[in-house]
Protein backbone atom coordinates (compact mmCIF):
# COMPACT_ATOMS: atom_id res chain seq x y z
CA UNK A 1 0.00 0.00 0.00
CA UNK A 2 1.43 3.38 -0.95
CA UNK A 3 2.18 5.69 1.94
CA UNK A 4 0.68 9.16 2.20
CA UNK A 5 2.93 12.13 2.93
CA UNK A 6 1.70 15.01 5.01
CA UNK A 7 3.95 18.09 4.95
CA UNK A 8 4.07 20.88 7.52
CA UNK A 9 5.11 23.69 5.19
CA UNK A 10 5.99 26.12 7.96
CA UNK A 11 8.63 23.82 9.41
CA UNK A 12 9.91 22.73 5.99
CA UNK A 13 10.46 26.33 4.89
CA UNK A 14 12.33 27.41 8.00
CA UNK A 15 13.97 24.50 9.79
CA UNK A 16 15.60 21.14 9.22
CA UNK A 17 14.66 17.94 11.01
CA UNK A 18 17.73 18.38 13.23
CA UNK A 19 16.75 21.90 14.25
CA UNK A 20 13.22 20.70 15.00
CA UNK A 21 14.56 18.89 18.07
CA UNK A 22 14.77 22.32 19.70
CA UNK A 23 11.00 22.73 19.38
CA UNK A 24 10.10 19.38 20.88
CA UNK A 25 11.88 20.05 24.16
CA UNK A 26 10.27 21.36 27.31
CA UNK A 27 12.67 24.11 28.28
CA UNK A 28 13.29 25.25 31.84
CA UNK A 29 13.88 28.86 30.79
CA UNK A 30 13.17 30.47 27.43
CA UNK A 31 14.59 33.98 27.06
CA UNK A 32 13.45 36.36 24.34
CA UNK A 33 16.21 38.79 23.42
CA UNK A 34 19.98 38.26 23.23
CA UNK A 35 21.06 41.65 24.47
CA UNK A 36 22.80 42.30 27.79
CA UNK A 37 19.65 41.55 29.82
CA UNK A 38 18.85 38.29 28.05
CA UNK A 39 22.40 36.95 28.12
CA UNK A 40 22.94 37.95 31.74
CA UNK A 41 19.70 36.24 32.75
CA UNK A 42 20.73 33.04 30.94
CA UNK A 43 24.14 33.08 32.64
CA UNK A 44 22.73 33.83 36.09
CA UNK A 45 20.15 31.02 35.83
CA UNK A 46 22.50 28.31 34.65
CA UNK A 47 25.21 29.27 37.15
CA UNK A 48 22.66 28.69 39.92
CA UNK A 49 21.33 25.45 38.41
CA UNK A 50 23.90 23.95 35.99
CA UNK A 51 21.51 21.26 34.72
CA UNK A 52 18.90 23.81 33.72
CA UNK A 53 17.91 23.83 30.02
CA UNK A 54 18.05 27.42 28.78
CA UNK A 55 17.19 28.67 25.29
CA UNK A 56 17.70 32.25 24.02
CA UNK A 57 15.61 33.34 21.01
CA UNK A 58 16.60 36.37 18.93
CA UNK A 59 16.35 37.06 15.18
CA UNK A 60 19.86 38.55 14.98
CA UNK A 61 21.52 37.47 18.22
CA UNK A 62 21.15 40.91 19.77
CA UNK A 63 22.69 42.88 16.90
CA UNK A 64 19.62 45.16 16.65
CA UNK A 65 19.38 45.71 20.40
CA UNK A 66 20.48 48.78 22.33
CA UNK A 67 23.17 46.59 23.90
CA UNK A 68 25.45 46.93 20.85
CA UNK A 69 24.06 50.19 19.45
CA UNK A 70 24.49 52.42 22.50
CA UNK A 71 27.08 55.13 23.13
CA UNK A 72 29.28 52.97 25.36
CA UNK A 73 28.48 54.54 28.74
CA UNK A 74 28.42 52.44 31.91
CA UNK A 75 26.87 55.18 33.99
CA UNK A 76 24.52 55.80 36.91
CA UNK A 77 23.44 59.38 36.30
CA UNK A 78 24.43 63.01 36.74
CA UNK A 79 23.33 65.20 39.64
CA UNK A 80 20.70 67.04 37.59
CA UNK A 81 19.30 63.74 36.34
CA UNK A 82 19.09 62.42 39.89
CA UNK A 83 17.23 65.56 41.01
CA UNK A 84 14.90 65.14 38.03
CA UNK A 85 14.27 61.53 39.14
CA UNK A 86 13.51 62.73 42.69
CA UNK A 87 10.87 65.12 41.30
CA UNK A 88 9.43 62.30 39.17
CA UNK A 89 9.39 59.35 41.56
CA UNK A 90 10.29 60.64 45.03
CA UNK A 91 13.58 60.56 46.92
CA UNK A 92 13.38 56.97 48.19
CA UNK A 93 12.75 55.38 44.77
CA UNK A 94 15.26 57.67 43.05
CA UNK A 95 17.95 56.74 45.60
CA UNK A 96 17.16 53.03 45.19
CA UNK A 97 17.46 53.35 41.42
CA UNK A 98 20.77 55.21 41.71
CA UNK A 99 22.10 52.45 43.93
CA UNK A 100 20.99 49.77 41.43
CA UNK A 101 22.74 51.59 38.59
CA UNK A 102 25.88 51.98 40.69
CA UNK A 103 25.82 48.26 41.53
CA UNK A 104 25.41 47.44 37.85
CA UNK A 105 28.55 49.39 36.91
CA UNK A 106 30.46 47.58 39.66
CA UNK A 107 29.26 44.22 38.27
CA UNK A 108 30.46 45.16 34.79
CA UNK A 109 33.85 46.14 36.21
CA UNK A 110 34.10 42.76 37.96
CA UNK A 111 33.01 40.81 34.87
CA UNK A 112 35.54 42.65 32.65
CA UNK A 113 38.41 42.63 35.14
CA UNK A 114 41.69 42.84 33.25
CA UNK A 115 39.95 43.58 29.92
CA UNK A 116 40.85 47.25 29.41
CA UNK A 117 39.69 47.13 25.80
CA UNK A 118 36.19 46.18 26.99
CA UNK A 119 35.68 48.29 30.14
CA UNK A 120 37.60 51.00 31.89
CA UNK A 121 36.64 53.11 34.88
CA UNK A 122 36.51 56.87 34.43
CA UNK A 123 35.34 60.12 35.97
CA UNK A 124 31.97 61.47 34.85
CA UNK A 125 31.44 65.20 34.35
CA UNK A 126 28.20 67.12 34.11
CA UNK A 127 28.59 70.31 32.10
CA UNK A 128 26.21 73.27 32.39
CA UNK A 129 25.82 75.70 29.50
CA UNK A 130 24.29 79.21 29.77
CA UNK A 131 20.87 77.84 28.81
CA UNK A 132 21.07 75.44 31.78
CA UNK A 133 21.52 78.14 34.44
CA UNK A 134 18.35 77.23 36.32
CA UNK A 135 19.44 73.58 36.44
CA UNK A 136 22.93 74.63 37.59
CA UNK A 137 21.52 76.74 40.42
CA UNK A 138 19.22 73.89 41.47
CA UNK A 139 22.20 71.52 41.61
CA UNK A 140 24.24 74.00 43.64
CA UNK A 141 21.41 74.30 46.16
CA UNK A 142 21.00 70.52 46.50
CA UNK A 143 24.53 69.10 46.14
CA UNK A 144 25.33 68.82 49.87
CA UNK A 145 21.97 67.20 50.62
CA UNK A 146 22.42 64.66 47.81
CA UNK A 147 25.97 63.80 48.91
CA UNK A 148 24.66 63.17 52.43
CA UNK A 149 22.03 60.86 50.94
CA UNK A 150 24.70 58.96 48.97
CA UNK A 151 26.51 58.22 52.21
CA UNK A 152 23.27 57.04 53.81
CA UNK A 153 22.65 54.48 51.05
CA UNK A 154 26.21 53.16 51.22
CA UNK A 155 27.91 55.03 48.36
CA UNK A 156 30.55 56.44 50.67
CA UNK A 157 33.33 56.76 48.12
CA UNK A 158 31.23 58.62 45.58
CA UNK A 159 30.19 62.22 45.90
CA UNK A 160 29.24 64.93 43.44
CA UNK A 161 32.01 67.54 43.41
CA UNK A 162 32.08 71.00 41.83
CA UNK A 163 34.84 71.20 39.19
CA UNK A 164 37.00 74.24 38.59
CA UNK A 165 37.76 73.22 34.99
CA UNK A 166 34.72 72.81 32.76
CA UNK A 167 36.79 72.03 29.61
CA UNK A 168 33.87 73.27 27.50
CA UNK A 169 34.04 76.84 26.24
CA UNK A 170 31.21 79.11 27.45
CA UNK A 171 30.15 76.58 30.13
CA UNK A 172 29.06 78.19 33.39
CA UNK A 173 29.93 75.25 35.62
CA UNK A 174 30.77 71.57 35.95
CA UNK A 175 30.24 68.80 38.50
CA UNK A 176 32.05 65.47 38.52
CA UNK A 177 31.72 62.11 40.22
CA UNK A 178 33.95 59.04 40.19
CA UNK A 179 32.93 55.46 39.51
CA UNK A 180 31.39 55.46 36.04
CA UNK A 181 32.91 53.59 33.13
CA UNK A 182 33.31 53.35 29.38
CA UNK A 183 32.60 50.13 27.51
CA UNK A 184 33.08 48.71 24.06
CA UNK A 185 29.48 47.39 23.72
CA UNK A 186 30.21 44.90 20.95
CA UNK A 187 33.12 43.30 22.84
CA UNK A 188 31.16 43.17 26.10
CA UNK A 189 28.25 41.54 24.27
CA UNK A 190 30.64 39.00 22.72
CA UNK A 191 32.11 38.16 26.14
CA UNK A 192 28.63 37.51 27.53
CA UNK A 193 27.68 35.38 24.53
CA UNK A 194 30.87 33.34 24.87
CA UNK A 195 30.24 32.73 28.55
CA UNK A 196 26.60 31.76 27.99
CA UNK A 197 27.59 29.34 25.23
CA UNK A 198 30.33 27.78 27.36
CA UNK A 199 27.79 27.18 30.15
CA UNK A 200 25.51 25.28 27.76
CA UNK A 201 22.95 27.94 26.87
CA UNK A 202 21.41 27.22 23.44
CA UNK A 203 20.44 29.82 20.85
CA UNK A 204 17.75 30.02 18.18
CA UNK A 205 17.73 32.64 15.41
CA UNK A 206 14.06 33.53 15.16
CA UNK A 207 11.64 36.28 16.15
CA UNK A 208 9.08 35.94 18.92
CA UNK A 209 5.71 37.30 17.79
CA UNK A 210 3.59 36.63 20.87
CA UNK A 211 3.75 35.30 24.44
CA UNK A 212 0.99 33.34 26.15
CA UNK A 213 1.75 34.13 29.76
CA UNK A 214 0.55 32.33 32.86
CA UNK A 215 1.70 29.23 34.75
CA UNK A 216 2.49 27.36 31.51
CA UNK A 217 3.78 30.03 29.13
CA UNK A 218 4.03 29.48 25.38
CA UNK A 219 6.08 31.55 22.93
CA UNK A 220 4.88 31.88 19.34
CA UNK A 221 7.59 32.50 16.75
CA UNK A 222 7.13 34.36 13.47
CA UNK A 223 7.93 31.10 11.65
CA UNK A 224 4.78 29.54 13.10
CA UNK A 225 6.62 27.43 15.67
CA UNK A 226 5.44 27.27 19.29
CA UNK A 227 7.91 26.82 22.14
CA UNK A 228 6.99 25.69 25.64
CA UNK A 229 8.99 26.43 28.73
CA UNK A 230 8.65 26.34 32.51
CA UNK A 231 9.62 30.03 32.59
CA UNK A 232 9.69 32.68 29.90
CA UNK A 233 11.75 35.87 30.25
CA UNK A 234 10.94 38.80 27.98
CA UNK A 235 14.18 40.80 27.63
CA UNK A 236 13.58 42.91 24.52
CA UNK A 237 13.38 46.26 26.40
CA UNK A 238 12.67 48.96 23.78
CA UNK A 239 10.89 46.47 21.50
CA UNK A 240 8.50 45.41 24.29
CA UNK A 241 5.45 46.87 22.51
CA UNK A 242 5.86 44.28 19.76
CA UNK A 243 5.14 41.50 22.29
CA UNK A 244 2.69 43.25 24.60
CA UNK A 245 -0.04 45.40 23.08
CA UNK A 246 -0.70 47.07 26.43
CA UNK A 247 2.93 47.50 27.43
CA UNK A 248 3.81 50.46 29.65
CA UNK A 249 7.21 50.58 27.94
CA UNK A 250 7.61 52.93 24.99
CA UNK A 251 10.49 52.82 22.50
CA UNK A 252 12.86 55.78 22.46
CA UNK A 253 15.35 56.17 19.64
CA UNK A 254 18.74 57.65 20.46
CA UNK A 255 20.93 59.35 17.85
CA UNK A 256 24.73 58.98 18.04
CA UNK A 257 27.72 60.14 16.00
CA UNK A 258 31.50 59.90 16.24
CA UNK A 259 34.21 62.16 14.83
CA UNK A 260 37.52 61.58 13.16
CA UNK A 261 40.60 61.67 15.41
CA UNK A 262 41.13 65.00 17.14
CA UNK A 263 44.61 66.34 17.83
CA UNK A 264 45.06 67.22 21.51
CA UNK A 265 41.67 65.75 22.43
CA UNK A 266 40.47 67.95 25.33
CA UNK A 267 38.07 65.39 26.81
CA UNK A 268 38.75 62.28 28.87
CA UNK A 269 35.92 60.34 30.50
CA UNK A 270 32.13 60.60 30.43
CA UNK A 271 30.25 63.88 30.03
CA UNK A 272 26.56 64.62 30.55
CA UNK A 273 24.50 67.74 29.78
CA UNK A 274 20.94 68.97 30.14
CA UNK A 275 19.57 66.41 32.64
CA UNK A 276 21.07 63.55 30.64
CA UNK A 277 19.53 64.42 27.27
CA UNK A 278 23.05 64.91 25.84
CA UNK A 279 26.15 62.84 26.52
CA UNK A 280 29.62 62.70 25.06
CA UNK A 281 32.88 60.86 25.68
CA UNK A 282 36.25 60.24 24.15
CA UNK A 283 36.84 57.05 22.17
CA UNK A 284 40.61 57.21 22.03
CA UNK A 285 41.23 60.47 20.16
CA UNK A 286 37.72 60.58 18.73
CA UNK A 287 34.73 62.38 20.23
CA UNK A 288 31.42 60.51 20.49
CA UNK A 289 28.24 62.53 21.03
CA UNK A 290 24.69 61.30 21.48
CA UNK A 291 21.29 62.64 22.46
CA UNK A 292 18.91 65.33 21.31
CA UNK A 293 15.79 63.20 21.73
CA UNK A 294 14.21 66.11 23.62
CA UNK A 295 14.06 68.02 20.31
CA UNK A 296 11.44 65.60 18.95
CA UNK A 297 10.10 63.26 21.63
CA UNK A 298 7.14 62.10 19.51
CA UNK A 299 9.24 61.51 16.41
CA UNK A 300 11.84 59.54 18.34
CA UNK A 301 9.21 57.31 19.97
CA UNK A 302 9.81 54.60 17.38
CA UNK A 303 11.55 51.27 16.81
CA UNK A 304 12.81 52.26 13.35
CA UNK A 305 16.61 52.18 13.31
CA UNK A 306 16.97 55.26 11.14
CA UNK A 307 18.84 58.54 11.39
CA UNK A 308 16.96 61.73 12.23
CA UNK A 309 18.55 64.37 10.00
CA UNK A 310 17.50 67.40 12.13
CA UNK A 311 18.83 65.83 15.35
CA UNK A 312 22.04 64.60 13.70
CA UNK A 313 22.59 68.11 12.29
CA UNK A 314 21.98 69.57 15.75
CA UNK A 315 24.60 67.23 17.22
CA UNK A 316 27.09 68.21 14.51
CA UNK A 317 26.52 71.90 15.26
CA UNK A 318 27.00 71.24 18.96
CA UNK A 319 30.40 69.67 18.24
CA UNK A 320 31.54 72.41 15.87
CA UNK A 321 30.24 75.38 17.85
CA UNK A 322 30.46 74.29 21.50
CA UNK A 323 32.55 71.17 22.09
CA UNK A 324 35.34 71.49 19.48
CA UNK A 325 35.12 75.06 18.17
CA UNK A 326 37.74 76.02 15.64
CA UNK A 327 38.95 72.43 15.17
CA UNK A 328 39.32 70.65 11.87
CA UNK A 329 37.12 67.63 12.48
CA UNK A 330 34.84 65.46 10.37
CA UNK A 331 31.98 63.14 11.27
CA UNK A 332 33.08 59.56 10.57
CA UNK A 333 30.00 57.55 11.53
CA UNK A 334 26.38 58.03 12.59
CA UNK A 335 23.86 55.54 13.96
CA UNK A 336 20.83 55.10 16.20
CA UNK A 337 19.66 52.67 18.87
CA UNK A 338 16.35 51.90 20.57
CA UNK A 339 15.88 52.33 24.33
CA UNK A 340 12.87 51.29 26.41
CA UNK A 341 11.27 54.06 28.50
CA UNK A 342 8.66 54.04 31.25
CA UNK A 343 6.67 57.13 32.13
CA UNK A 344 7.89 56.90 35.72
CA UNK A 345 11.44 56.01 34.51
CA UNK A 346 11.61 53.22 37.08
CA UNK A 347 12.49 49.80 35.59
CA UNK A 348 11.25 46.76 37.43
CA UNK A 349 10.92 43.03 37.11
CA UNK A 350 7.31 42.35 36.15
CA UNK A 351 5.76 38.90 36.52
CA UNK A 352 2.64 37.27 35.10
CA UNK A 353 2.54 33.70 36.29
CA UNK A 354 5.78 32.13 35.08
CA UNK A 355 6.39 34.88 32.54
CA UNK A 356 8.88 37.55 33.60
CA UNK A 357 9.57 40.84 31.85
CA UNK A 358 12.76 42.92 31.99
CA UNK A 359 11.95 46.13 30.16
CA UNK A 360 11.92 49.89 30.54
CA UNK A 361 15.57 50.50 31.46
CA UNK A 362 14.98 54.17 30.58
CA UNK A 363 18.41 54.91 29.16
CA UNK A 364 20.44 53.08 31.82
CA UNK A 365 20.21 49.57 30.37
CA UNK A 366 23.95 48.92 30.34
CA UNK A 367 24.18 49.09 34.13
CA UNK A 368 20.68 47.84 35.00
CA UNK A 369 20.90 44.75 32.77
CA UNK A 370 23.52 43.35 35.14
CA UNK A 371 21.22 43.87 38.15
CA UNK A 372 17.66 43.08 37.03
CA UNK A 373 18.84 39.86 35.36
CA UNK A 374 20.01 38.66 38.76
CA UNK A 375 16.61 39.46 40.23
CA UNK A 376 14.99 37.40 37.46
CA UNK A 377 17.31 34.45 38.16
CA UNK A 378 16.45 34.66 41.86
CA UNK A 379 12.73 34.37 41.00
CA UNK A 380 13.31 31.40 38.71
CA UNK A 381 15.83 29.49 40.83
CA UNK A 382 13.92 29.57 44.09
N, C-alpha and C positions, 0 to 999 in steps of 0.2 A: 504493500500500500504506500502510495507516495506521501511524503510528509508535507505538512503545510508550514510555511514560514510566516511568522508575525514579526514585523519590524517596528521598533520604537524609534521613530525618525529623530526625535529630539536628542536621544543619547547617541545615535549613529553619527549625527552631524557634528557633535561637539567632542565626544569622548570615546576612547578605546575601551575594550573589555577590561584591560588591566587597570585603567583609571577608574572604572566603574566600582572597583572594590572599595574606593573611598566612600561611595554613596551608601553602600550596604552596611557600613559600620554604625554602631551606636557610640557616638563620641561622648567623652566626659565633658569637654569644653570646646565649644565652637566659637571662634572669635572673628568678627567681621571688621576688617581693617588692619592693614599691616604697617601702620605708622608707629610712632614711638609708644602710644598707649596700648595698641594691640600686641606688639612684640613684647613689651614689658609685662603685660598681663600673662601672656603665654609662658614667659620665663619664670615669673613669680609662682604661677600655679604648679608647673612641673618641678620646680626646685623644692616645693613643699611636699608634693606627692609624685615621685619619679615614675611611677607606673601609670600615671594619668595619660589618657589619650587626648591630645590637643590638636585641633585643626584650625589654621588661620586661612580665611578666605579673603581675597583681594584681587581685583581685575588686573592690577599692574604692580603688585607687591609693594604698595605704598608710594610709588613714584609720583602720584598725583596729590598726595596728601601734603598738609602743611609741614609735616615732619622734615621733608627734604626740600621744601620750597620757601622756607622762612628766611629771616635775615641773619640767623646764626647767633642769636642772643640767648644766653642762659641767665635770665634775669628774674628779679622779684618785685621790681617796681620802684619808681622815683617817689620823692616825698609828695609832690603835687598829686600824683596818681593815688597814693595812699590816702591823702586827705579827700580826694574825690570819692574813693571807695567808702570812706567813713560817712560822707554825706549820703551816699547811695544805700548802704546796707547796715550802717551803725558801726560803732567802734569795735565791739566784740567780734563781729563776723569779719570785719576788715582785718583785724589783727590776726585772727585765725588763718585767714587766707594768705596774709603776708608770711606767716610762719610756714605754711604748707609750701609756698613757692621757694622760700629759703631752704627748706629741707630738700626739695627737689633738686636745687642746684648742688647741694652737698652730695646727693646721691649720684648725680652725673659725674662730679669730681672723683668720687670713689670708684665708679665704674670705669672711668677713663684714666685711672692713675697710671702715670708714666707715658701716656699717649698725648704728647704736647701738640701733635698735629690734628688731634680730634677735639680736645678741650684745654683751655688754659684760663686760669683765674685772672680777673682784672678789676680795676676800679671803675665804678659807674659814675658818670657826671650828669647832673641835670642842669641844662642851660636855659636861662631866661632872657628873652629878647624884649625890646621896648613894648611890644604889644602884649606881653605877658606880665606887665607890672602888677596888676591886681593879684595874679597867682603868686608872684614873687613875694609880695607883702603878706599874703596869707601864709605862705611857708615860713617866713621869718617870724611871724607871730606864733606859730605852732611847733616850731622845730624842737624846742626844749621839751615840750609835753610829749611829742612823739618819741623822742629818744628815751625818755623815762619809761614809756610804754614798751619800747623794744627790750629794755632791761627786764621789765616785769614778765615778758613772755619768753625770756631765756635767750634773747639775741644780744648777749652782753658785749660781744666783740664788734658789733656793727652799729654804728650811729651815723646819722646824717650830719655832715660837717660843711660849713660855709667855706667855699674855695676863694682864694684871692685871685687866682688866674682862671679866667673864663675860657681862654683860648679862642673864643669866637668873637670876631670884631663886632662892635656895637652891642654886645650882650650887656645886660645890666647886673647880672649876678650868676653864680653857679653854686651848686651843692653837690657834694660827692659822698659816696658810701662804698665801702669795700665788700667783697664777697660775691660779686656777680662773675659771669664767665662768658667766654666766646667759644662757640663750637663750629666745627665743620659738620653741618647736618647730614650730608651724604655719608661721610665716614662713620659718624655715630650710628646712623641707621644701619649701615653695613655690619658694624660690630654687634649690634643687637640681633640682626638676622643670623649672623654666624653663630652666636651663642644659642639662640633658639633652635636652630637646626642641629647643633651638636647635642642638645638635650633631648632630641627626638621629636620636636614639634614638626608637624607636617603642614604643607602649604598647598592651596588650590587656587589657580588663577581663574577666577570667575567673579561675577558681580552679584551681590545679594540684592534682591528686588523687594523682599517683604519678610517680616518676622511675625510668626504666630507665637506670642508670648504666653506665659502661664507656667504651670508646673511641668509640662512636657513641651518645651518650645520646639518649633520647626522653622527652618530657614529655607525660603524659596529663592532659588537662583534664577538669573535671567535666561539661562539655558533650559529652564523647565525642570531642573533637578530639585528634589527636596532633600534636605539634610536634617537628621534628628540628633539631638544632643541633650545630655543631662542639664547642661548650662549653656546659655548663649550670652556672649558679651558683645554689645554693639560699641565699637570704638572708631566710628567714622567722623566724629566731632563736627566739623563744618558741613558735612554732607548728611547730617542727621535727618533733615527734612525729607530726603529721598526714601527713608525707611519708615518714618513716622509722620503721618499727615498732620498730626496735632502736636508736633514737637515744639517745645519752648525754646529750642536752639535755632538761631538764624545764622545763615552764612554771612561772612564778612570778608570781602576780598581785600588783600593788602598789596600795594604796589611797591616794588623794590628796584633799585638800579645800583650799578657799581661803576666806578671810574677807571680810567687807565692809571698807571702808577704815577704817584705825585712825588716830586723831589722835595725833600725836607718835610715829609708828612707831619702836620702839626698835631694830629690826634692819635691818641693811644688809649684804647679801652672802649667802654660802652658810653653812649651819650643819649640822653632823652630830652625831649622838648614838648611843651604844650600838653601837659597832663598825659604824656605817653603817646599822643597822636603822631609824633615824629620821633625817629630814632636813627642814629648813625653810629658807625664804628669803623675802625681801620681793619682792612684785610691785607696784612703786610703793608705795602706802600699804597694800596688802593683805598678809596673811601667808598663805603657802602651806605646808602641812605634809603630809608623806607618810610611809608606813612602817607598822610594826606587824605585818609578816608573821610575825615571830618568835612572835606570840601564837597562831598557828594555821598552822604550816608545811604540814601535810597538806591542810587546807582551802583554802589559797591556792595549792596546786599544781594549777592549773586554767587552761584557756584561756577560761573564761566571763567575759565583760566585765560583771560584776555588782558591786554594792556589798556588802561584808561589814558588816552592821550592828554587830556587837560591836567590830570594829576601827575603824570610823568613829566610834563612840561613844567609844572609847578616845582617838582623836586629838582629838576635841572636848574631852574632859576635860583632855587635856594642854595644849591652848591656854588653856582657862579657868582651870586651876589652877596651871600652871607657866610658860607662855610669856607670857600676857597676863592675869595675875590682876587682878581688880578693874576690868577694862575692859568697856565696853559694846561688844560685838562679836557679829556674827551670822555664820553659815556661809552663804556665797552659792552655792557650787557644790561638788559631790562627783563623783568619777569613779574609774575604775580603768584599769590598763594591764597588759599581759602581757610580762614579761621572759623571757629564756632562761637557765637556770642549769645549770652543770656541777658535778658533785660536787667536782672539784678547783678549781673557780672560774677555770680558766685557758682562755680562749677561744683557738682556733687555726683555721687554715685547713686543713680536711680535704679530701683528694682521693681520688677513686675513678675511675680512668681520666681521662676528660675532664669529670667531674662534680665541681665544687668546692662546699664547704659553708662558709658563714659563719654560725655559730650558737654560742650559749652565751656571750653577752657578760657575763653574770652581774652585771647592774645597772649596767654602765659602757658601755652601747651607744652613747651619744651620742658619747663620745670615741673609742671603739674602732672605730666604723663608718667613721671617716675614715682609719684606719690599715690595718685588715685588708682593706678594699676595694682598697687600693693593692697589697697583697701578692697578691691574687687577679688583678689586672690584670697584674702582673709574671709570673705563671704563664702567663697566656693569651697575652700579647704577648711571646713569647720572642725 
